[in-house]
Amino acid sequence: MLKDQLQLTKAQAWADIKEAHRHKNKKYIMSAQAIGLETLELGNQKQEALKLYYKGIYGYIPKSLMDDYEFRSLQSFIGGTYEFIVTEAFETEGQKLFLGDRKTALEVQAEKFWKTAKVAQEYEAFVSGVDRYNIYLMIQGVRIRMEKIDYSHEYYSDIQEVVFIGDTFNVRITEIDQENKKVEVSRKLLEMDPTDYLSEYKRGGSYLGKIVNIDIDAGVFVRLEPHGLTGLATFPASTLGEMVKVGQQVNFKVTQVLESKGHIRGIVIIPRAGQLNKARGRVNGR
């Protein structure tokens, strides 16, 4: 019974693929998950290709038809779901296969995007590149550069440590320039804003935190529990900065709460640092 159902599903999937192939000139877009990576022989050439799985039918998107962007490898794309136009549907050695063209599908999506996109709309974004300060996204076939400051309320010194090619996440459009075909987006706007909880931190109070960045000029950036608000502290005077390090758990004593600016300032206190200094003194003094 189960086998019959699987065969029926596979037959319907092949009918979908054949129909999409017949209407390829009308830019009929399908989507499927990439489940692997293989070397595909296209004529006299061999090319890396994503292997797709569509309801029991396997297909391929050659590397040259993935995007205009030059990818070193397609390894990071495995596991994602991608849109494509069916360019070939054929049988070989008793197996039904298809070839997909994602590049053209992206062009079709881009045309639709510029006709319908509006400020405040949300879209799923695909990460096609990332450097220390920027994330390069693909949204409905449109390339967008998003600065790392728009990724999250949480501070990251190097965004490459948390965002990778092939990742997907939702963003909100903040600005559209139809004439020059430019768009700005933010992921941060979809997050809870930690500064909404500034009032929970009192001047003179000490709170649990973790050091997320150390800047010789600015000071020590501490993410405070439980809402992830980032405070800025001076270096601990008693240790001259020798004991502080990124990832270290500390206490953050609040000296200023600037609600109008959404900022919090304070002092880093390292628990038991005084005891350690006294112990060192005893050892040195003997």
Buried (B, 14 or more C-beta within 10 A) or exposed (E): EEEEEEEEEBBEBBEBBBEBBEEBEEBBBBEBBBEBBEEBEEEEEEBBBBBBBBBBBBBBBBBBBBBEEEBEEBEBBBEEEBBBBBBBBEEEEEEBBBBBBBBBBBBBBBBBBBEEBEEEEEBEBBBBBBEEEBBBBBBBBBBBBBEBBBBBBBBBBEBBEBBEBBBEBEBBBBEBEEEEEEBBBBBBBEEEBBBEBBEEBEEEEBBBBBBBBBEEEEBBBBBBEEBBBBBBBBBBEEBEBEBBEEEBEBBBBBBEBEEEEBBBBBBBBBEEBEEBEEEEEEEEEE
